Amino acid sequence: MSFHQLCHRQVERANRASGRDLVAEAKVTYPGKGLYEVQLPNALGYSLEILPDRYDAIVCDEGQDFQEEFWVSLELFLSDYDSGPLYVFYDDNQNLYARAGTFPIRDEPFSLTTNCRNTTPIHDAAYKYYKGVPVSPPDIQGDDVQFDESPSRDTQATKINARIVDLVARQGVAPGDITVLVADALHKTEYYAALRKLPLPKPATWLEEGIRGKATVLIDTIQRFKGLESPIVILWGLDTVDMSQRQELMYVGMSRAKSLLVIVGRAATCAVVKEMARQ
């Protein structure tokens, strides 16, 4: 579960057990502060006064997304605050939210230097946008990164739909193994709408920003899909993104694909990605 899902779950349980409203109390204590940044994390801390839940160890993924305020409550969940293990996995290249902070870890970090997710072609393409400790490519062969070029959003949507129909109806790919990721989150509704009006072979259906099922083709943004993966990723919406300034976005979007990565955009956009791959 996400950190804020943990907050909601624990706070709701504590409210039922005590008759208090912990979020309302946090709003009084921290007026004008952000609900998700300050008030809800502190309400989680209040819940520890009411609920006995404690854990021998805590594992936190996507640590680069955590603000310093989040760590206090998490550490208090340890049954042994001083010596209970807290493991934090993080990747500075996925710091899409530009949240600066420190981790409550005294030991030296241990770098994971082997890519176990992607095929070699996807690794080679995605890690052109990666900065940091060198990561060894996996010994997993696969298809080259593919490109679908088209001049407008609607014609691009038609190409995406045709490719998905072919994958599902002719090649027997499960719809749930296909994800369309939109890079331009500011205009995501237009991209979603362009796809949603196009039919998929039954029983496949489009799913916007939800929990994937076997018969759903997920449409989501790169930012929301960070930390997740999909066998097939179709990366879209790059035409209106300055790729030279969004290295992390490119790395995250491309590296979500496990087996097949398809880039969809105008010819000029695809040319930029291809040129980067040749460097």
FIRORO-17650 format. One line per 3 residues: their letters; for each residue x, y, z of C-alpha. Coordinates in pm, 1 decimal. Layout:
REM FIRORO-17650
A) X:Y:Z  ...
REM end
This chain:
REM FIRORO-17650
MSF) 0.0:0.0:0.0  105.7:361.0:-40.4  204.8:577.4:255.9
HQL) -118.0:776.5:237.0  -325.8:458.8:213.3  -158.9:351.0:537.9
CHR) -246.3:688.7:688.9  -612.7:662.2:588.9  -643.5:303.1:712.3
QVE) -485.3:364.3:1050.7  -658.3:697.3:1110.8  -1002.1:554.7:1027.2
RAN) -943.7:259.9:1263.4  -825.7:492.2:1539.1  -1124.4:723.0:1488.0
RAS) -1365.3:430.8:1526.7  -1186.8:303.6:1836.3  -1165.2:640.2:2011.1
GRD) -1451.2:849.4:1878.6  -1199.9:1118.8:1787.1  -1139.0:1285.4:1450.3
LVA) -762.3:1276.1:1417.2  -746.1:1463.9:1086.8  -956.6:1745.5:1232.9
EAK) -719.1:1759.5:1530.0  -419.3:1777.2:1297.4  -584.1:2061.4:1104.6
VTY) -620.6:2256.5:1430.4  -257.9:2192.4:1524.9  -123.6:2264.1:1175.4
PGK) -363.6:2521.0:1024.2  -307.0:2600.7:661.0  -59.4:2318.5:609.6
GLY) -107.2:2065.7:331.3  -340.8:1775.3:404.7  -119.4:1511.7:247.1
EVQ) 213.6:1675.6:326.8  163.1:1756.4:697.2  -183.6:1702.5:845.0
LPN) -251.1:1341.0:745.2  101.5:1220.2:837.7  61.5:1379.4:1179.6
ALG) -283.5:1223.6:1219.2  -108.8:891.7:1158.0  122.3:976.4:1446.3
YSL) -178.7:1047.1:1669.3  -322.3:704.8:1583.0  -24.5:540.2:1751.9
EIL) -153.3:671.3:2084.7  -471.7:470.2:2030.4  -382.1:157.7:1833.3
PDR) -128.8:-104.9:1947.7  -4.4:-188.6:1597.0  374.1:-220.0:1585.9
YDA) 606.4:-400.8:1345.7  937.5:-581.2:1387.0  1062.5:-440.9:1055.7
IVC) 944.4:-192.5:793.2  1028.4:-195.2:422.1  970.5:130.1:232.7
DEG) 985.9:149.5:-146.2  1013.8:467.9:-354.4  1184.0:644.6:-64.8
QDF) 1274.5:941.8:-285.2  907.5:1042.6:-280.2  892.2:1070.5:99.5
QEE) 907.2:1404.5:275.1  1093.5:1430.4:602.0  763.7:1460.7:791.5
FWV) 662.1:1111.8:677.4  948.4:929.9:845.8  865.2:1019.5:1206.7
SLE) 536.3:828.4:1216.2  681.2:535.7:1023.0  968.8:495.6:1267.3
LFL) 725.0:497.4:1559.4  556.6:191.4:1407.2  867.1:-12.3:1490.6
SDY) 830.3:-232.8:1797.2  1192.6:-147.6:1879.8  1247.4:213.6:1782.5
DSG) 1623.7:205.7:1839.8  1720.5:-120.6:1671.7  1422.8:-229.4:1459.4
PLY) 1524.8:-252.3:1091.8  1392.6:9.9:851.1  1480.4:-68.5:489.2
VFY) 1443.8:210.4:233.4  1464.8:151.9:-141.3  1508.1:462.9:-350.9
DDN) 1608.9:579.7:-696.2  1709.8:942.5:-743.1  1628.5:908.1:-1112.7
QNL) 1261.7:861.4:-1021.0  1239.8:1178.7:-815.0  961.9:1323.6:-1031.7
YAR) 814.9:1527.9:-745.8  1145.9:1700.4:-658.4  1105.7:1626.6:-289.2
AGT) 1433.7:1691.3:-114.7  1501.2:1532.5:218.9  1705.4:1284.2:412.6
FPI) 1646.1:926.2:515.3  1649.1:818.2:882.4  1923.9:567.3:803.9
RDE) 2264.5:567.8:970.7  2422.3:285.4:770.5  2594.7:327.1:436.1
PFS) 2366.7:269.0:134.8  2393.8:-54.0:-60.8  2364.7:-3.0:-435.7
LTT) 2163.4:-246.8:-646.1  2355.5:-254.2:-971.6  2183.5:-518.3:-1185.0
NCR) 1866.7:-450.4:-1382.9  1630.6:-744.0:-1331.8  1317.7:-592.5:-1489.0
NTT) 1372.3:-498.6:-1852.4  1494.9:-669.7:-2164.6  1833.9:-557.3:-2292.3
PIH) 1689.9:-329.1:-2567.9  1459.4:-154.5:-2318.7  1742.9:-119.9:-2067.9
DAA) 1972.4:31.5:-2329.3  1708.1:285.6:-2433.6  1586.9:382.9:-2085.7
YKY) 1927.8:411.3:-1924.8  2033.2:677.0:-2174.6  1831.7:904.7:-1944.2
YKG) 1972.3:762.7:-1619.9  2230.0:933.0:-1399.3  2402.2:761.5:-1110.8
VPV) 2578.1:440.1:-1018.8  2623.2:229.4:-1334.8  2363.1:-46.0:-1367.1
SPP) 2443.4:-367.2:-1550.7  2203.9:-467.0:-1830.3  2003.8:-786.3:-1786.1
DIQ) 2078.1:-1098.3:-1985.7  1725.1:-1093.0:-2126.8  1688.8:-1063.0:-2502.0
GDD) 1380.6:-907.7:-2657.4  1235.3:-694.7:-2934.0  1390.2:-359.6:-3017.9
VQF) 1207.0:-49.2:-2902.4  936.1:21.0:-3159.2  808.7:353.1:-3293.0
DES) 470.1:456.5:-3431.0  484.8:797.6:-3599.5  176.7:1007.1:-3669.7
PSR) 113.5:1383.9:-3689.7  -174.4:1440.7:-3446.4  -317.7:1315.0:-3119.6
DTQ) -620.0:1153.7:-3284.6  -420.0:975.7:-3554.3  -174.8:859.9:-3290.0
ATK) -464.6:725.3:-3084.4  -585.4:533.3:-3388.8  -241.7:375.8:-3430.3
INA) -227.1:282.8:-3063.1  -571.5:126.5:-3082.0  -480.1:-70.5:-3395.5
RIV) -164.6:-202.8:-3230.8  -354.4:-309.7:-2918.7  -624.7:-479.9:-3126.6
DLV) -351.2:-671.8:-3309.4  -178.9:-769.1:-2984.7  -499.9:-890.2:-2822.8
ARQ) -696.8:-1037.8:-3113.7  -417.5:-1179.5:-3329.7  -124.0:-1237.4:-3096.7
GVA) -322.4:-1347.7:-2792.7  -177.8:-1095.0:-2548.2  -383.8:-1045.3:-2233.5
PGD) -529.8:-691.9:-2221.1  -406.8:-657.4:-1863.5  -48.4:-691.4:-1987.5
ITV) -75.6:-369.0:-2189.2  -39.9:-19.9:-2042.8  -56.4:316.3:-2220.9
LVA) 143.9:579.7:-2033.0  94.1:949.7:-2105.9  391.6:1179.0:-2049.8
DAL) 195.5:1505.2:-2066.3  1.5:1484.0:-1740.4  -133.2:1839.1:-1778.5
HKT) -333.8:1734.3:-2085.5  -404.6:1375.9:-1984.7  -782.4:1409.5:-2016.1
EYY) -753.0:1486.3:-2387.4  -527.6:1185.8:-2442.3  -755.2:958.9:-2240.8
AAL) -1061.2:1076.4:-2433.9  -892.9:1017.5:-2770.6  -838.2:651.3:-2682.2
RKL) -1157.3:588.1:-2489.9  -1377.0:649.2:-2794.6  -1202.8:373.0:-2990.6
PLP) -1331.2:14.0:-2957.9  -1131.7:-278.1:-2821.1  -1199.6:-644.8:-2897.3
KPA) -1431.4:-791.7:-2635.4  -1400.9:-852.8:-2346.9  -1119.1:-595.7:-2331.7
TWL) -1208.1:-250.0:-2201.7  -1022.2:73.4:-2136.8  -938.7:158.4:-1775.7
EEG) -835.3:506.5:-1668.9  -611.2:532.0:-1361.8  -746.9:226.6:-1185.7
IRG) -638.4:-114.5:-1064.0  -563.5:-335.4:-1360.7  -763.6:-647.8:-1430.9
KAT) -709.3:-928.3:-1679.4  -945.3:-771.0:-1934.4  -851.8:-404.9:-1891.8
VLI) -604.5:-195.0:-2088.0  -480.1:67.8:-1845.7  -433.0:431.0:-1948.7
DTI) -235.3:631.2:-1694.4  32.9:896.7:-1656.1  400.3:824.1:-1610.8
QRF) 395.2:1006.9:-1278.6  116.3:792.3:-1135.7  263.2:466.5:-1269.0
KGL) 605.8:527.9:-1117.3  728.3:226.0:-923.8  509.0:-12.8:-1122.2
ESP) 571.5:-222.9:-1432.2  389.5:-376.2:-1726.8  490.4:-640.6:-1984.1
IVI) 401.2:-400.4:-2266.4  416.5:-21.9:-2237.2  303.2:221.4:-2505.9
LWG) 459.2:559.3:-2426.0  257.6:852.4:-2556.7  218.9:1226.9:-2511.2
LDT) 584.6:1318.6:-2561.1  511.5:1574.5:-2834.5  432.7:1849.0:-2583.8
VDM) 704.3:1759.8:-2331.8  1055.2:1907.5:-2336.1  1242.8:1578.9:-2325.0
SQR) 1578.7:1750.9:-2278.0  1453.0:1890.5:-1947.2  1265.0:1581.8:-1833.8
QEL) 1531.7:1315.4:-1809.9  1370.3:1152.6:-1506.3  1031.9:1140.3:-1677.5
MYV) 1177.9:966.7:-1981.3  1371.8:718.7:-1770.6  1071.8:630.7:-1556.5
GMS) 831.1:598.7:-1848.4  1057.0:381.8:-2061.1  1178.6:159.6:-1779.4
RAK) 824.0:56.4:-1678.8  817.8:-183.3:-1977.3  934.1:-537.0:-1907.9
SLL) 915.7:-696.7:-2253.7  803.2:-448.3:-2519.9  828.1:-69.1:-2538.1
VIV) 649.2:132.4:-2806.2  704.1:507.6:-2850.4  418.8:696.6:-3018.1
GRA) 446.5:1054.6:-3140.4  520.0:1288.7:-3425.3  809.4:1205.0:-3655.1
ATC) 1025.2:1474.7:-3495.1  956.7:1339.9:-3146.1  1044.2:984.9:-3243.9
AVV) 1358.3:1111.8:-3416.3  1478.3:1273.6:-3092.8  1433.8:948.2:-2899.6
KEM) 1607.3:749.2:-3173.4  1898.9:991.9:-3179.5  1936.2:964.5:-2802.5
ARQ) 1944.0:586.3:-2835.1  2233.8:609.3:-3081.3  2450.4:815.1:-2846.7
REM end
